[in-house]
Amino acid sequence: MTSVKANLELVGVVAVIVSLLILGYEIRQNTDTSAAQAVFELNESARQTLFQEATDPNLASLINKAEKDFDDLSERERYMYSRWVYAQVNLFESAWRYNRRGVVSDAEIRGWKTAFCGYMARSSFRQVVQSVDIFTPEFAEESAQWCE
């Protein structure tokens, strides 16, 4: 009887171990899927933004006007341009956050950093960014070093 009981306990332990291994595998698959989804959504947001810039003549005109002379923008135009800048900054900060979590690779974040510096090279973009606290302090500190 003791032998049967010991064998049943052994089978139970093996079953628990197998169950834990399967659970760990499923959690890892779920984590990988979530990471892939996050990167997809980030890239899709960037694609939509670039598509809008390329196809919306009003937005393109506003960006062009702001780049030529930000001070010449009307109050409404400044508001619209500022919202566009905030949307861009949000994308870059999201990419940075995903990089810190290991979702966006270091190679991918280099591309995001290059794009960020391209935007920050625009005086109108930089003027809006510097006029308000639109970054988290950690992102502001790190991103300030990207374009040096």
VMD Tcl script that builds the backbone (N, CA, C; Angstrom):
set m [mol new atoms 444]
animate dup $m
set s [atomselect $m all]
$s set {name element resname resid chain x y z} {
  {N N MET 1 A 0.829 -1.191 0.000}
  {CA C MET 1 A 0.000 0.000 0.000}
  {C C MET 1 A 0.872 1.253 0.000}
  {N N THR 2 A 1.974 1.182 0.762}
  {CA C THR 2 A 2.863 2.334 0.819}
  {C C THR 2 A 3.489 2.597 -0.543}
  {N N SER 3 A 3.788 1.536 -1.267}
  {CA C SER 3 A 4.389 1.669 -2.586}
  {C C SER 3 A 3.417 2.337 -3.560}
  {N N VAL 4 A 2.175 1.967 -3.502}
  {CA C VAL 4 A 1.154 2.566 -4.371}
  {C C VAL 4 A 0.994 4.038 -4.031}
  {N N LYS 5 A 0.952 4.338 -2.743}
  {CA C LYS 5 A 0.818 5.725 -2.286}
  {C C LYS 5 A 2.021 6.561 -2.742}
  {N N ALA 6 A 3.211 6.023 -2.631}
  {CA C ALA 6 A 4.423 6.731 -3.056}
  {C C ALA 6 A 4.405 6.970 -4.556}
  {N N ASN 7 A 3.958 5.971 -5.305}
  {CA C ASN 7 A 3.870 6.127 -6.761}
  {C C ASN 7 A 2.846 7.186 -7.147}
  {N N LEU 8 A 1.722 7.192 -6.463}
  {CA C LEU 8 A 0.701 8.207 -6.738}
  {C C LEU 8 A 1.211 9.604 -6.399}
  {N N GLU 9 A 1.922 9.713 -5.299}
  {CA C GLU 9 A 2.499 11.011 -4.941}
  {C C GLU 9 A 3.507 11.455 -5.989}
  {N N LEU 10 A 4.312 10.541 -6.477}
  {CA C LEU 10 A 5.293 10.858 -7.517}
  {C C LEU 10 A 4.601 11.317 -8.796}
  {N N VAL 11 A 3.540 10.618 -9.172}
  {CA C VAL 11 A 2.761 11.013 -10.356}
  {C C VAL 11 A 2.171 12.407 -10.139}
  {N N GLY 12 A 1.686 12.663 -8.945}
  {CA C GLY 12 A 1.130 13.989 -8.628}
  {C C GLY 12 A 2.175 15.088 -8.737}
  {N N VAL 13 A 3.370 14.837 -8.225}
  {CA C VAL 13 A 4.456 15.824 -8.292}
  {C C VAL 13 A 4.840 16.074 -9.743}
  {N N VAL 14 A 4.964 15.005 -10.515}
  {CA C VAL 14 A 5.311 15.147 -11.941}
  {C C VAL 14 A 4.221 15.947 -12.660}
  {N N ALA 15 A 2.964 15.665 -12.359}
  {CA C ALA 15 A 1.856 16.391 -12.988}
  {C C ALA 15 A 1.909 17.880 -12.651}
  {N N VAL 16 A 2.219 18.204 -11.409}
  {CA C VAL 16 A 2.332 19.610 -11.004}
  {C C VAL 16 A 3.476 20.283 -11.756}
  {N N ILE 17 A 4.612 19.600 -11.850}
  {CA C ILE 17 A 5.773 20.167 -12.551}
  {C C ILE 17 A 5.445 20.394 -14.023}
  {N N VAL 18 A 4.827 19.414 -14.665}
  {CA C VAL 18 A 4.446 19.557 -16.077}
  {C C VAL 18 A 3.458 20.716 -16.228}
  {N N SER 19 A 2.498 20.807 -15.329}
  {CA C SER 19 A 1.522 21.909 -15.382}
  {C C SER 19 A 2.205 23.261 -15.253}
  {N N LEU 20 A 3.173 23.365 -14.356}
  {CA C LEU 20 A 3.907 24.622 -14.180}
  {C C LEU 20 A 4.730 24.972 -15.423}
  {N N LEU 21 A 5.332 23.973 -16.034}
  {CA C LEU 21 A 6.093 24.208 -17.262}
  {C C LEU 21 A 5.184 24.701 -18.389}
  {N N ILE 22 A 4.027 24.072 -18.513}
  {CA C ILE 22 A 3.062 24.493 -19.542}
  {C C ILE 22 A 2.575 25.910 -19.254}
  {N N LEU 23 A 2.281 26.188 -18.000}
  {CA C LEU 23 A 1.838 27.539 -17.618}
  {C C LEU 23 A 2.923 28.574 -17.928}
  {N N GLY 24 A 4.163 28.257 -17.607}
  {CA C GLY 24 A 5.263 29.172 -17.908}
  {C C GLY 24 A 5.402 29.423 -19.389}
  {N N TYR 25 A 5.250 28.383 -20.191}
  {CA C TYR 25 A 5.322 28.521 -21.646}
  {C C TYR 25 A 4.198 29.423 -22.152}
  {N N GLU 26 A 2.985 29.218 -21.640}
  {CA C GLU 26 A 1.843 30.019 -22.068}
  {C C GLU 26 A 2.008 31.478 -21.666}
  {N N ILE 27 A 2.527 31.717 -20.483}
  {CA C ILE 27 A 2.766 33.100 -20.038}
  {C C ILE 27 A 3.802 33.761 -20.938}
  {N N ARG 28 A 4.854 33.022 -21.273}
  {CA C ARG 28 A 5.886 33.585 -22.153}
  {C C ARG 28 A 5.310 33.906 -23.526}
  {N N GLN 29 A 4.485 33.008 -24.067}
  {CA C GLN 29 A 3.856 33.269 -25.357}
  {C C GLN 29 A 2.967 34.504 -25.281}
  {N N ASN 30 A 2.221 34.639 -24.193}
  {CA C ASN 30 A 1.347 35.790 -24.004}
  {C C ASN 30 A 2.171 37.074 -23.912}
  {N N THR 31 A 3.280 37.023 -23.201}
  {CA C THR 31 A 4.160 38.191 -23.076}
  {C C THR 31 A 4.740 38.579 -24.436}
  {N N ASP 32 A 5.195 37.587 -25.193}
  {CA C ASP 32 A 5.736 37.859 -26.531}
  {C C ASP 32 A 4.670 38.458 -27.444}
  {N N THR 33 A 3.456 37.923 -27.358}
  {CA C THR 33 A 2.352 38.441 -28.169}
  {C C THR 33 A 2.021 39.880 -27.769}
  {N N SER 34 A 1.991 40.145 -26.483}
  {CA C SER 34 A 1.712 41.513 -26.002}
  {C C SER 34 A 2.787 42.490 -26.462}
  {N N ALA 35 A 4.037 42.066 -26.409}
  {CA C ALA 35 A 5.137 42.930 -26.860}
  {C C ALA 35 A 5.020 43.208 -28.349}
  {N N ALA 36 A 4.736 42.172 -29.124}
  {CA C ALA 36 A 4.580 42.357 -30.569}
  {C C ALA 36 A 3.414 43.288 -30.871}
  {N N GLN 37 A 2.330 43.159 -30.136}
  {CA C GLN 37 A 1.169 44.027 -30.323}
  {C C GLN 37 A 1.517 45.477 -29.984}
  {N N ALA 38 A 2.265 45.682 -28.914}
  {CA C ALA 38 A 2.656 47.040 -28.514}
  {C C ALA 38 A 3.522 47.689 -29.595}
  {N N VAL 39 A 4.472 46.950 -30.132}
  {CA C VAL 39 A 5.334 47.488 -31.196}
  {C C VAL 39 A 4.513 47.770 -32.447}
  {N N PHE 40 A 3.606 46.868 -32.779}
  {CA C PHE 40 A 2.745 47.081 -33.938}
  {C C PHE 40 A 1.936 48.366 -33.773}
  {N N GLU 41 A 1.323 48.551 -32.615}
  {CA C GLU 41 A 0.504 49.739 -32.376}
  {C C GLU 41 A 1.342 51.012 -32.413}
  {N N LEU 42 A 2.538 50.956 -31.877}
  {CA C LEU 42 A 3.431 52.114 -31.915}
  {C C LEU 42 A 3.780 52.462 -33.359}
  {N N ASN 43 A 4.174 51.459 -34.133}
  {CA C ASN 43 A 4.517 51.695 -35.535}
  {C C ASN 43 A 3.306 52.129 -36.350}
  {N N GLU 44 A 2.150 51.580 -36.042}
  {CA C GLU 44 A 0.927 51.974 -36.743}
  {C C GLU 44 A 0.585 53.436 -36.437}
  {N N SER 45 A 0.760 53.864 -35.203}
  {CA C SER 45 A 0.525 55.270 -34.847}
  {C C SER 45 A 1.475 56.184 -35.609}
  {N N ALA 46 A 2.738 55.793 -35.692}
  {CA C ALA 46 A 3.717 56.592 -36.440}
  {C C ALA 46 A 3.342 56.635 -37.912}
  {N N ARG 47 A 2.934 55.491 -38.462}
  {CA C ARG 47 A 2.548 55.439 -39.874}
  {C C ARG 47 A 1.346 56.337 -40.144}
  {N N GLN 48 A 0.355 56.291 -39.272}
  {CA C GLN 48 A -0.833 57.131 -39.446}
  {C C GLN 48 A -0.477 58.610 -39.384}
  {N N THR 49 A 0.411 58.963 -38.465}
  {CA C THR 49 A 0.827 60.358 -38.337}
  {C C THR 49 A 1.536 60.828 -39.608}
  {N N LEU 50 A 2.468 60.029 -40.086}
  {CA C LEU 50 A 3.192 60.391 -41.311}
  {C C LEU 50 A 2.259 60.435 -42.513}
  {N N PHE 51 A 1.315 59.501 -42.579}
  {CA C PHE 51 A 0.349 59.491 -43.668}
  {C C PHE 51 A -0.495 60.755 -43.639}
  {N N GLN 52 A -0.920 61.148 -42.441}
  {CA C GLN 52 A -1.726 62.364 -42.320}
  {C C GLN 52 A -0.927 63.589 -42.751}
  {N N GLU 53 A 0.329 63.647 -42.335}
  {CA C GLU 53 A 1.172 64.769 -42.748}
  {C C GLU 53 A 1.306 64.831 -44.266}
  {N N ALA 54 A 1.395 63.667 -44.884}
  {CA C ALA 54 A 1.614 63.611 -46.326}
  {C C ALA 54 A 0.342 63.842 -47.131}
  {N N THR 55 A -0.820 63.550 -46.575}
  {CA C THR 55 A -2.059 63.615 -47.362}
  {C C THR 55 A -3.012 64.732 -46.958}
  {N N ASP 56 A -2.844 65.310 -45.792}
  {CA C ASP 56 A -3.739 66.371 -45.339}
  {C C ASP 56 A -3.111 67.723 -45.691}
  {N N PRO 57 A -3.622 68.383 -46.718}
  {CA C PRO 57 A -3.002 69.651 -47.132}
  {C C PRO 57 A -3.063 70.732 -46.055}
  {N N ASN 58 A -4.103 70.708 -45.217}
  {CA C ASN 58 A -4.205 71.713 -44.155}
  {C C ASN 58 A -3.112 71.508 -43.104}
  {N N LEU 59 A -2.897 70.254 -42.724}
  {CA C LEU 59 A -1.850 69.966 -41.742}
  {C C LEU 59 A -0.471 70.273 -42.329}
  {N N ALA 60 A -0.265 69.860 -43.564}
  {CA C ALA 60 A 1.023 70.127 -44.211}
  {C C ALA 60 A 1.287 71.635 -44.291}
  {N N SER 61 A 0.266 72.402 -44.624}
  {CA C SER 61 A 0.418 73.860 -44.688}
  {C C SER 61 A 0.715 74.449 -43.311}
  {N N LEU 62 A 0.023 73.927 -42.295}
  {CA C LEU 62 A 0.242 74.413 -40.934}
  {C C LEU 62 A 1.670 74.130 -40.479}
  {N N ILE 63 A 2.157 72.918 -40.709}
  {CA C ILE 63 A 3.520 72.561 -40.318}
  {C C ILE 63 A 4.520 73.431 -41.067}
  {N N ASN 64 A 4.296 73.600 -42.355}
  {CA C ASN 64 A 5.189 74.426 -43.174}
  {C C ASN 64 A 5.192 75.875 -42.690}
  {N N LYS 65 A 4.022 76.401 -42.386}
  {CA C LYS 65 A 3.913 77.782 -41.897}
  {C C LYS 65 A 4.618 77.931 -40.544}
  {N N ALA 66 A 4.429 76.959 -39.669}
  {CA C ALA 66 A 5.069 77.013 -38.342}
  {C C ALA 66 A 6.589 76.964 -38.478}
  {N N GLU 67 A 7.076 76.154 -39.409}
  {CA C GLU 67 A 8.522 76.036 -39.599}
  {C C GLU 67 A 9.121 77.320 -40.177}
  {N N LYS 68 A 8.339 78.021 -40.978}
  {CA C LYS 68 A 8.845 79.268 -41.573}
  {C C LYS 68 A 8.861 80.403 -40.557}
  {N N ASP 69 A 7.749 80.549 -39.807}
  {CA C ASP 69 A 7.669 81.635 -38.835}
  {C C ASP 69 A 6.612 81.305 -37.786}
  {N N PHE 70 A 7.045 80.675 -36.727}
  {CA C PHE 70 A 6.134 80.246 -35.668}
  {C C PHE 70 A 5.372 81.434 -35.083}
  {N N ASP 71 A 6.032 82.560 -34.961}
  {CA C ASP 71 A 5.401 83.738 -34.363}
  {C C ASP 71 A 4.284 84.304 -35.229}
  {N N ASP 72 A 4.244 83.918 -36.503}
  {CA C ASP 72 A 3.224 84.409 -37.422}
  {C C ASP 72 A 1.936 83.583 -37.347}
  {N N LEU 73 A 1.937 82.504 -36.561}
  {CA C LEU 73 A 0.744 81.674 -36.453}
  {C C LEU 73 A -0.335 82.381 -35.640}
  {N N SER 74 A -1.576 82.174 -36.051}
  {CA C SER 74 A -2.701 82.687 -35.253}
  {C C SER 74 A -2.806 81.856 -33.979}
  {N N GLU 75 A -3.638 82.304 -33.060}
  {CA C GLU 75 A -3.821 81.568 -31.804}
  {C C GLU 75 A -4.354 80.158 -32.084}
  {N N ARG 76 A -5.307 80.071 -32.984}
  {CA C ARG 76 A -5.869 78.766 -33.353}
  {C C ARG 76 A -4.802 77.884 -33.993}
  {N N GLU 77 A -4.002 78.443 -34.879}
  {CA C GLU 77 A -2.944 77.671 -35.533}
  {C C GLU 77 A -1.887 77.201 -34.533}
  {N N ARG 78 A -1.554 78.057 -33.586}
  {CA C ARG 78 A -0.594 77.650 -32.544}
  {C C ARG 78 A -1.138 76.484 -31.730}
  {N N TYR 79 A -2.421 76.559 -31.413}
  {CA C TYR 79 A -3.053 75.480 -30.660}
  {C C TYR 79 A -2.991 74.181 -31.458}
  {N N MET 80 A -3.366 74.232 -32.718}
  {CA C MET 80 A -3.368 73.033 -33.563}
  {C C MET 80 A -1.948 72.492 -33.731}
  {N N TYR 81 A -1.007 73.365 -33.969}
  {CA C TYR 81 A 0.376 72.930 -34.150}
  {C C TYR 81 A 0.913 72.323 -32.850}
  {N N SER 82 A 0.594 72.946 -31.735}
  {CA C SER 82 A 1.044 72.418 -30.433}
  {C C SER 82 A 0.490 71.027 -30.194}
  {N N ARG 83 A -0.765 70.785 -30.543}
  {CA C ARG 83 A -1.363 69.455 -30.383}
  {C C ARG 83 A -0.647 68.433 -31.268}
  {N N TRP 84 A -0.284 68.862 -32.462}
  {CA C TRP 84 A 0.453 67.973 -33.358}
  {C C TRP 84 A 1.817 67.635 -32.743}
  {N N VAL 85 A 2.492 68.636 -32.182}
  {CA C VAL 85 A 3.787 68.403 -31.528}
  {C C VAL 85 A 3.613 67.447 -30.349}
  {N N TYR 86 A 2.590 67.655 -29.538}
  {CA C TYR 86 A 2.347 66.782 -28.389}
  {C C TYR 86 A 2.166 65.329 -28.849}
  {N N ALA 87 A 1.441 65.138 -29.951}
  {CA C ALA 87 A 1.229 63.787 -30.474}
  {C C ALA 87 A 2.556 63.150 -30.878}
  {N N GLN 88 A 3.434 63.937 -31.509}
  {CA C GLN 88 A 4.748 63.414 -31.903}
  {C C GLN 88 A 5.563 63.034 -30.673}
  {N N VAL 89 A 5.579 63.912 -29.705}
  {CA C VAL 89 A 6.355 63.664 -28.488}
  {C C VAL 89 A 5.838 62.412 -27.792}
  {N N ASN 90 A 4.524 62.241 -27.773}
  {CA C ASN 90 A 3.946 61.059 -27.151}
  {C C ASN 90 A 4.433 59.780 -27.831}
  {N N LEU 91 A 4.541 59.801 -29.141}
  {CA C LEU 91 A 5.059 58.633 -29.867}
  {C C LEU 91 A 6.493 58.331 -29.453}
  {N N PHE 92 A 7.333 59.364 -29.415}
  {CA C PHE 92 A 8.740 59.153 -29.057}
  {C C PHE 92 A 8.882 58.664 -27.617}
  {N N GLU 93 A 8.095 59.249 -26.733}
  {CA C GLU 93 A 8.175 58.818 -25.338}
  {C C GLU 93 A 7.670 57.383 -25.185}
  {N N SER 94 A 6.649 57.016 -25.938}
  {CA C SER 94 A 6.156 55.636 -25.894}
  {C C SER 94 A 7.229 54.667 -26.381}
  {N N ALA 95 A 7.902 55.020 -27.463}
  {CA C ALA 95 A 8.978 54.163 -27.977}
  {C C ALA 95 A 10.072 54.018 -26.926}
  {N N TRP 96 A 10.413 55.110 -26.280}
  {CA C TRP 96 A 11.441 55.093 -25.229}
  {C C TRP 96 A 11.011 54.185 -24.071}
  {N N ARG 97 A 9.743 54.300 -23.653}
  {CA C ARG 97 A 9.232 53.458 -22.559}
  {C C ARG 97 A 9.296 51.972 -22.941}
  {N N TYR 98 A 8.877 51.680 -24.162}
  {CA C TYR 98 A 8.920 50.292 -24.616}
  {C C TYR 98 A 10.355 49.781 -24.686}
  {N N ASN 99 A 11.286 50.655 -25.019}
  {CA C ASN 99 A 12.694 50.249 -25.037}
  {C C ASN 99 A 13.168 49.923 -23.622}
  {N N ARG 100 A 12.785 50.736 -22.666}
  {CA C ARG 100 A 13.190 50.486 -21.273}
  {C C ARG 100 A 12.615 49.180 -20.735}
  {N N ARG 101 A 11.473 48.768 -21.279}
  {CA C ARG 101 A 10.847 47.509 -20.855}
  {C C ARG 101 A 11.345 46.312 -21.674}
  {N N GLY 102 A 12.218 46.587 -22.643}
  {CA C GLY 102 A 12.758 45.516 -23.463}
  {C C GLY 102 A 11.864 45.113 -24.616}
  {N N VAL 103 A 10.824 45.897 -24.896}
  {CA C VAL 103 A 9.903 45.574 -25.980}
  {C C VAL 103 A 10.444 46.092 -27.313}
  {N N VAL 104 A 10.981 47.300 -27.316}
  {CA C VAL 104 A 11.619 47.886 -28.503}
  {C C VAL 104 A 13.120 47.689 -28.339}
  {N N SER 105 A 13.753 47.127 -29.363}
  {CA C SER 105 A 15.184 46.817 -29.284}
  {C C SER 105 A 16.034 48.089 -29.311}
  {N N ASP 106 A 17.285 47.950 -28.924}
  {CA C ASP 106 A 18.214 49.083 -28.969}
  {C C ASP 106 A 18.421 49.554 -30.410}
  {N N ALA 107 A 18.428 48.625 -31.362}
  {CA C ALA 107 A 18.561 49.007 -32.769}
  {C C ALA 107 A 17.352 49.825 -33.218}
  {N N GLU 108 A 16.153 49.415 -32.802}
  {CA C GLU 108 A 14.941 50.141 -33.173}
  {C C GLU 108 A 14.906 51.520 -32.516}
  {N N ILE 109 A 15.329 51.608 -31.262}
  {CA C ILE 109 A 15.255 52.902 -30.573}
  {C C ILE 109 A 16.225 53.896 -31.199}
  {N N ARG 110 A 17.316 53.412 -31.791}
  {CA C ARG 110 A 18.233 54.327 -32.492}
  {C C ARG 110 A 17.511 55.044 -33.625}
  {N N GLY 111 A 16.655 54.325 -34.337}
  {CA C GLY 111 A 15.860 54.959 -35.395}
  {C C GLY 111 A 14.898 55.997 -34.844}
  {N N TRP 112 A 14.262 55.669 -33.720}
  {CA C TRP 112 A 13.355 56.620 -33.081}
  {C C TRP 112 A 14.116 57.856 -32.607}
  {N N LYS 113 A 15.319 57.644 -32.059}
  {CA C LYS 113 A 16.129 58.771 -31.591}
  {C C LYS 113 A 16.522 59.673 -32.753}
  {N N THR 114 A 16.880 59.079 -33.878}
  {CA C THR 114 A 17.256 59.865 -35.059}
  {C C THR 114 A 16.076 60.704 -35.535}
  {N N ALA 115 A 14.902 60.092 -35.576}
  {CA C ALA 115 A 13.703 60.829 -35.982}
  {C C ALA 115 A 13.394 61.950 -34.993}
  {N N PHE 116 A 13.515 61.658 -33.703}
  {CA C PHE 116 A 13.270 62.669 -32.669}
  {C C PHE 116 A 14.191 63.872 -32.872}
  {N N CYS 117 A 15.463 63.605 -33.115}
  {CA C CYS 117 A 16.420 64.697 -33.314}
  {C C CYS 117 A 16.102 65.492 -34.568}
  {N N GLY 118 A 15.568 64.798 -35.583}
  {CA C GLY 118 A 15.128 65.512 -36.790}
  {C C GLY 118 A 14.012 66.492 -36.479}
  {N N TYR 119 A 13.061 66.069 -35.671}
  {CA C TYR 119 A 11.982 66.969 -35.268}
  {C C TYR 119 A 12.515 68.091 -34.377}
  {N N MET 120 A 13.386 67.744 -33.436}
  {CA C MET 120 A 13.914 68.766 -32.529}
  {C C MET 120 A 14.804 69.781 -33.249}
  {N N ALA 121 A 15.287 69.440 -34.435}
  {CA C ALA 121 A 16.077 70.391 -35.214}
  {C C ALA 121 A 15.199 71.510 -35.782}
  {N N ARG 122 A 13.905 71.282 -35.816}
  {CA C ARG 122 A 12.970 72.312 -36.290}
  {C C ARG 122 A 12.748 73.311 -35.163}
  {N N SER 123 A 13.003 74.556 -35.427}
  {CA C SER 123 A 12.899 75.556 -34.361}
  {C C SER 123 A 11.478 75.651 -33.816}
  {N N SER 124 A 10.472 75.533 -34.659}
  {CA C SER 124 A 9.085 75.625 -34.178}
  {C C SER 124 A 8.731 74.449 -33.278}
  {N N PHE 125 A 9.175 73.267 -33.642}
  {CA C PHE 125 A 8.926 72.073 -32.828}
  {C C PHE 125 A 9.601 72.232 -31.477}
  {N N ARG 126 A 10.858 72.627 -31.519}
  {CA C ARG 126 A 11.636 72.812 -30.290}
  {C C ARG 126 A 11.011 73.894 -29.412}
  {N N GLN 127 A 10.503 74.948 -30.032}
  {CA C GLN 127 A 9.889 76.045 -29.270}
  {C C GLN 127 A 8.661 75.551 -28.508}
  {N N VAL 128 A 7.845 74.739 -29.136}
  {CA C VAL 128 A 6.664 74.202 -28.449}
  {C C VAL 128 A 7.098 73.254 -27.335}
  {N N VAL 129 A 8.040 72.366 -27.632}
  {CA C VAL 129 A 8.509 71.394 -26.637}
  {C C VAL 129 A 9.074 72.111 -25.418}
  {N N GLN 130 A 9.838 73.153 -25.634}
  {CA C GLN 130 A 10.487 73.866 -24.532}
  {C C GLN 130 A 9.548 74.806 -23.789}
  {N N SER 131 A 8.376 75.063 -24.358}
  {CA C SER 131 A 7.458 76.010 -23.713}
  {C C SER 131 A 6.595 75.371 -22.629}
  {N N VAL 132 A 6.502 74.063 -22.640}
  {CA C VAL 132 A 5.682 73.360 -21.645}
  {C C VAL 132 A 6.391 72.087 -21.217}
  {N N ASP 133 A 5.958 71.554 -20.086}
  {CA C ASP 133 A 6.492 70.279 -19.604}
  {C C ASP 133 A 5.648 69.155 -20.182}
  {N N ILE 134 A 6.019 68.703 -21.377}
  {CA C ILE 134 A 5.218 67.649 -22.002}
  {C C ILE 134 A 5.879 66.279 -21.895}
  {N N PHE 135 A 7.072 66.245 -21.335}
  {CA C PHE 135 A 7.759 64.974 -21.138}
  {C C PHE 135 A 7.686 64.584 -19.671}
  {N N THR 136 A 7.812 63.286 -19.416}
  {CA C THR 136 A 8.064 62.878 -18.041}
  {C C THR 136 A 9.497 63.294 -17.736}
  {N N PRO 137 A 9.822 63.569 -16.491}
  {CA C PRO 137 A 11.178 64.025 -16.162}
  {C C PRO 137 A 12.269 63.063 -16.636}
  {N N GLU 138 A 12.027 61.761 -16.512}
  {CA C GLU 138 A 13.040 60.782 -16.925}
  {C C GLU 138 A 13.283 60.840 -18.423}
  {N N PHE 139 A 12.198 60.927 -19.201}
  {CA C PHE 139 A 12.339 60.997 -20.652}
  {C C PHE 139 A 12.988 62.315 -21.064}
  {N N ALA 140 A 12.613 63.400 -20.419}
  {CA C ALA 140 A 13.184 64.706 -20.746}
  {C C ALA 140 A 14.694 64.680 -20.527}
  {N N GLU 141 A 15.118 64.098 -19.421}
  {CA C GLU 141 A 16.547 64.043 -19.094}
  {C C GLU 141 A 17.314 63.201 -20.126}
  {N N GLU 142 A 16.789 62.038 -20.426}
  {CA C GLU 142 A 17.512 61.156 -21.353}
  {C C GLU 142 A 17.449 61.674 -22.790}
  {N N SER 143 A 16.288 62.129 -23.230}
  {CA C SER 143 A 16.146 62.572 -24.616}
  {C C SER 143 A 16.943 63.838 -24.897}
  {N N ALA 144 A 17.209 64.622 -23.871}
  {CA C ALA 144 A 18.012 65.839 -24.054}
  {C C ALA 144 A 19.424 65.487 -24.511}
  {N N GLN 145 A 19.877 64.288 -24.181}
  {CA C GLN 145 A 21.229 63.858 -24.565}
  {C C GLN 145 A 21.275 63.233 -25.959}
  {N N TRP 146 A 20.133 62.866 -26.510}
  {CA C TRP 146 A 20.094 62.182 -27.807}
  {C C TRP 146 A 20.653 63.024 -28.947}
  {N N CYS 147 A 20.385 64.303 -28.919}
  {CA C CYS 147 A 20.690 65.174 -30.069}
  {C C CYS 147 A 21.967 65.998 -29.885}
  {N N GLU 148 A 22.733 65.697 -28.866}
  {CA C GLU 148 A 23.952 66.480 -28.609}
  {C C GLU 148 A 25.051 66.125 -29.586}
}
mol reanalyze $m
mol bondsrecalc $m
mol representation Tube
mol addrep $m
